[in-house]
Amino acid sequence: LNVPVYTGKFTAELLRHKAERAAIELDIIEVTDKQRITAGDFTLDFISVDHSIPDTFAVRLSCKGFTALHASDFRTGNDIDALIKRFTEVPLTCLLIDSTNANASATKENRSEFEIYNEIVEIFKEAKGRIFLTTFASNVERLSSAIKAAKAVGRKIVIEGAAMERTIGIASRMGIIHISESDMLPASKAHKEDPASLVYLASGCQGEYMSALFSIAMGERKAIHMVEDDLLIFSSRNIPGNEGSINAMINAAMRRNVNVIQASDRLVHTSGHIIPKELKALISGVRPEWFIPIHG
């Protein structure tokens, strides 16, 4: 579609890279928090929200007395009152909001990324062989935590997967992730190193058949093999429908006596989405005329 694309600085870089690979020309316009744009009869305000990828925005759309706020992926960052204040700068006709965790346990809490980092450091210290950590390639916060943890315990980082390389590369150039050439090893050289000196960051946490992790777990790589005493960490949640291929990777790893850690075993993942008690507080505080749950 020949239309302008409005997005934040980090996501703009991701889009430019994808558009270049696909030989598509995009009219990308970068926006910032509190920025307002107009399009015909519509006015749009961009409201920065906390999520696992930088430059996530809620968008308030106004037109002739109708006002809707669309907030697809976000968490409160433990400041629900500030968020309510930002969402209610004008009365809302309609609130469309992230419902991914709406059916979660009433006692569920979002843990801080700092807590996740500390746990990952402890796990890395305990590991005897290679460490394979997988998460969503878009989870910049988690990738940053894993990289810092690897550096803290003196392990070199091997990045596997095009999406993972792209995200880390862009985030590094923008100063969001701190990683240098001396922190990394190419896979072609890594297999010659001491296994206890390596951390592999691999895309494919949902068991995608063409992903880096799937091919490694299934023994399809010449230069990379999972062996006894290696460790596989799923720093992610399982999206419903993907259990079969995820379990296939886990089974293949465990047949080789590889240790596997998931979010149900250790504190290696926290959600990027608002939790039930915060949803209730937010909806009660905003009090829109109409409410539409989305994404969940």
N, C-alpha and C positions, 0 to 999 in steps of 0.2 A: 504494500500500500504506500502510495506516495504522500506520506504525512510526516510532520515533524515528530521526533521522539524526545520527550522531556525526561531527564534522569539525572541522578547525582554524579559526582565526579568519578568515583570508583567504578560504578556500574556503567558509566559512559565508556570507560576504557575497555571493559569486558565486551561491550557491544561493538565498539570499533574493531576489535580483534576478530570477532565473529563475522562481522560484515565484510572485512577484508578477505577472510578465508573463503567466504561464500561469493565474493565478487559482487556484493550488493552495495549500492550507495545509500547511506542513511543521513537524513538531516537531524543530527543529534544536538540537542540544546541542553547544556548543563544547568541545573537548578540547585539552590541552596535552601537551608531552613528559613522559614518565614517569607520566602519569595512568593509573589503573586503574579499570575499571568492571566490574560484574557483571551478567549477564543470565541468569537461571535457573541452570543448573548451570555456566555458562561464566564464566570470568574473562578479561578482555581488557586487555592493557597496550599503550599507545601509545608507539612509539619514533620520535623525529624522525630523518628521513634527508634527505640533500641531493638536491635535484632542481631543475629549472628553474622550478618554481612553488613559492611559499612554502607552508608548512604541509603538507608531505608526510610521511606516517607509514608505518612498518612496524607491523603489528599482531601481537602474540603472543597466541594463544588457547589457554587451558588448560581441561581438563575431565577430572577423575578419572584423573589420571596421564598423559593424552595432552596433548602440547603441540606446537602448530604455529606457525610464524612465517611471515607472509605479507608479502612486500616486493615490490610490483609495479613501481614506477618509482623508480629511485634511482641515484646514483653514490656512490663512496666518499668523495669530497672529499680523496683522497690520504691518508686516515688509516684504512687497512684494519684495523690492529690494534685501534684504538678501537672500530670497528664490530663486529669479531669479539667483543670483550669484551661489548658491549651485547647482541649476539644470543645469547650463551651464558651469560647470567645464570642460566638454568635449562637442563638438558639438553633437546634438541629431539627429539621423535618425528619431526617432518616439517618440512622447509624448502621453502617455495614462493617462488621468487625470479625477479626480472627477467632474462629471457634475450634481450632485444631485440638485444644486440650479441654474442650467443654465437658467431655464425659470422663475426664480423669478423676482419680480419687480425690475426695474432698480434703484429704490431708496432704496432697501433693504440694511440694514446694520447689521453686526454681532455685537451684544452688548457683553460687557465683562462679564465674570463670576462674577466679583466683583459686577457689577450692578445687576445681577440676585440675588446674595446673599443678597444685601441690600433690594431688593424688597421682597424677601421671609421673611426676618426678620420682615418687616413692616406688612406683611400679617399674620404672626404668632402672632404678638402683638395684632392684631385686632380680632383674632379668639376667639370664646366663648367656643366652645366644643372641641371634639377630632379633630385632623388634620390628614387627610390621604393624603400623597403625593406620587405620582407615577411618575416614569421616566424609561428610559431604564436601565436595570440592569447593562449594560456595561458603563453607563455614570458616571464614577468615580468622575469627577469634580462636577457634579450636586449633587451626593450623599454626597460628602464632604461638599458642600454648605448647604444642608438641615440639615446635622448633626450639623454643626457649628451654624446654625440659631436656631435649637432646644435648644442647650446648652445656646445660648445667651439669650433666653427668659425663661430659667429654665424649659423646658419640657423634660420628659423622652422619649427615643426612643424605639419603638417596630418595629422589622424588620420582615416582612412577605414575604415569597417566597424564594425558594431554591436558585435561581439565585442571588437574592439580598443578601442573607446571605453569599453566596460564594464570591461574589465580595467584599463586605464590609470586610469580614473576611481576605481575602488575602491582600487587600489594607491596612488594619489596621496592619497586621503583618509586612508589608513592610514599614510602616511609611508614606504612602501616604494619608491615612485617619486617623484622630486622634479621636478615640472613645475608651472608657474604659467600663468595666463591670458596673461601677457605673452610667454610662450614659444611660444604657439600662434596659428594663424590658421584661420578656417573656410574650407572649400573654396570657398564662394561669393565670398570675397574674394581667395583665394590666386592665382587665375589672373590677377589684375591686377598681381601683384608680380613683381619680377625673378626669373626662373627659378633663378638661381644663389643665391638666398637661401632656398630651400625644401627641406625634407625631408618626403616623404609616408610615413607609416607606414600600410600597407594590409594588411588581412586577406585571406587567400586564397592562401597559399603552396603549397597542394596543388591549385590549379587548380579550386577549387569554382566551379561555373557561376554561382551566385548571389552570389559574393563581390565585394567592392569591387575587388580587383586585377584579376579577370577582366574586369569591365565596363570598367575603365580601359584595360587592355591591348588589348581588342577594339574600342576606340574608341566605346563605347556611352554615354559620359558627355558632357554638353554643356559642363560647366565645366572638365573635366580631360582633357587630351590629352597623350600621350607623343609627343615630337618628337625630331628629331636632336639629339645631344649630351646628352640625358637619360640617366640611369643607373638601371638596375633591379637591385637586390640581393636575391638569395634567401638570407636568413640562416636556413636550415633544411635539412633533408634531405628527399629525395623518398620518400614512403611508397609501397612497391610497389603498382602498380595505378593510380597517379595520373599516370604519366608522360605519357600522351596529352594530357590537358588542360593539364599544366604546359608541355609542349613547344609546345602551341598558343599559349599566352601568350608564350613566348620568341620563337617565330617571328614573331608579330604585332608584337612590340616591335622585333625586329631588322630587319624590313621597313621600319621607320621610321628606321633607323640609330640606334636606342637601344642604348647599351652595356649588356651583361648580365653580371653577376658571380654565380657560384654557389660553393658550398663547395669544389668541385673546382678553382676558379680562385684563390681567395684565402682567407685564414683568417677566414671570416665566420660560421662555425658550429662548435659543439662539442656533443657528445651529452650528454644528461641521464641516460644509462644506463651502468651498470657495464660494463667492458670485459673481454675473455676472461681475461687474466692475473690480474685482480682477482677475477673469478668463481672461478677455480681456488683462489686463496688463501683466499677467504672460505669456500668449501665445505669445503676441507681443514681450516680452522681451526674451523669450527662442528661438523663431523662429525655430521650428523643421521642418524637411523636410515633415514629415507626422504627422497628429494629429488625435487621436482617443478618443472621449469622452467615458467614462465608468461609470458604476454604476447608473447613473441617469435614 
